[in-house]
Amino acid sequence: MSRGDELKELASDLSRAVETARRVGLPTTVYLLSMALVEVKEAAAAVDDGDDDSAA
């Protein structure tokens, strides 16, 4: 599995975790997971663009 595929899988997992945290009423957890999701999506986009420097 490539780094990009792993990051996309992680983004999917984080998205499900955000929805679960939202459903059970954990706003701080939703916020933190959402911030992690943004970072992972940016890293995945950087890998897709071939720019590994900003994926760290």
MOPE-V204597 format. One record per residue. PSI is psi in degrees with one decimal (999 if undefined). NEAR is the number of other C-alpha atoms within 8 Angstrom. Layout:
{{PSI:NEAR} {PSI:NEAR}}
This chain:
{{133.1:4} {164.5:5} {-41.8:7} {-42.3:9} {-40.5:8} {-40.7:9} {-38.1:12} {-38.2:11} {-41.5:8} {-41.5:9} {-40.6:11} {-44.0:8} {-43.0:8} {-38.8:12} {-43.6:10} {-38.7:8} {-38.6:9} {-46.4:12} {-39.4:9} {-45.6:8} {-38.3:12} {-43.2:10} {-36.9:7} {1.0:6} {46.1:6} {80.5:9} {-37.3:8} {-39.9:6} {-41.1:9} {-46.3:12} {-49.6:8} {-43.5:8} {-35.5:11} {-40.1:11} {-40.3:8} {-39.1:9} {-41.3:11} {-45.5:8} {-43.2:8} {-41.1:12} {-39.8:11} {-41.5:9} {-41.3:12} {-40.6:12} {-38.2:8} {-39.3:12} {-41.7:12} {-32.8:8} {-6.1:6} {17.6:6} {81.4:9} {-17.9:8} {-39.7:5} {0.8:7} {-6.6:10} {999:5}}
